[in-house]
Amino acid sequence: MNSFLRDRSLSWERDVEFSDAELLAEAAGRICYMSFGDLQYRKSTTDYLANIIRNGHESVLEHASFTFLIDGVSRALTHQLVRHRAGFAYSQLSQQYHDESGCEFIEPEWGDDEAHLKEQWKEWAESTRSLYKAMLSSTRKLNNTELSLKEKTRGARSAARSVLPNATKTTLVITGNARAWRNMLSVRGCIPGDIEMRNYCLQIFKILRKEAPSLFSDFELLNDELGAMVKKI
C-alpha cells in the first residue's frame, strides 16, 4: 500500500492505533474513490468506517477476516452456524475419524424445579456413551469383508455415531470476513429462546469488539431476564 501511494505521489493520513483489519477495510474503501491526499475528506478511521457502515457500503468489510478456534459447544449449535455459508469457512471435528468413546455432552440450563429431569438426562448421557462403545466394538459385518483396517474403522464409527445426539460436544475452526460476522451477529445475537447461541454470539462479539471496534461499533450489549445478548443498533 505504501508503494502504491508513493508511486502515485499520494498520501494517506491514518490513525496508527487501529488494527490491521480496520485499516484494510478503510484502504479498500478509499481505493474505490481514490480518496487520498487532497481528496481525503474524513481523516479518522472511526469516522470513515462509520460512514461506510451507515451508508450500507459493507463490501469493503469483506477484506478483513477473523479466525476463531471454537471448543466446548454442542452439535446443535454448529448445525445452525454452518447455515451461514457466505463469507465463512468451517473445519469441524469429524465423528468418522475421531473416536467418540469419551464424548461429552452440553447440558441445557436447568430450572430450579428440574432436578429430576437433570438426573434423567445424566442417566441418558451415560447410556448413550455405553451404546456408542458397544456399537463401535461390534464390527462383525465389516470383518467379513476385504475392507482395509482404515475403512473398517470408518464403518464402525459411522454406525456408532448414529446414536450421538445434538448435545454432543464438538470443536471447530471458523474463519469469516467482517461483513459475514456482522450478519451472523445481527441474525443470531439476540434470539430470545436460544441460550447457547446467545452466549456464543456474546463471546464472539466481545473479541471482535476488542480487536476491531470500528467494524462493530453499531452493535451493543443488552440484558433481559435471560442475561446478556448482542443487538445491532
Secondary structure, 3 states (H helix, E strand, C coil): CHHHHHHCCCCCCCCCCCCHHHHHHHHHHHHHHCCCHHHCCCCCHHHHHHHHHHCCCHHHHHHCEEEEEEEEEEHHHHHHHCCCCCCEEEEECCCCCCCCCCCCECCCCCCCCCHHHHHHHHHHHHHHHHHHHHHHHCCHHHHCCCCCHHHHHHHHHHHHHHHCCCCEEEEEEEEEEHHHHHHHHHHHCCCCCCHHHHHHHHHHHHHHHHHCHHHHCCEEEEEECCEEEEEEC
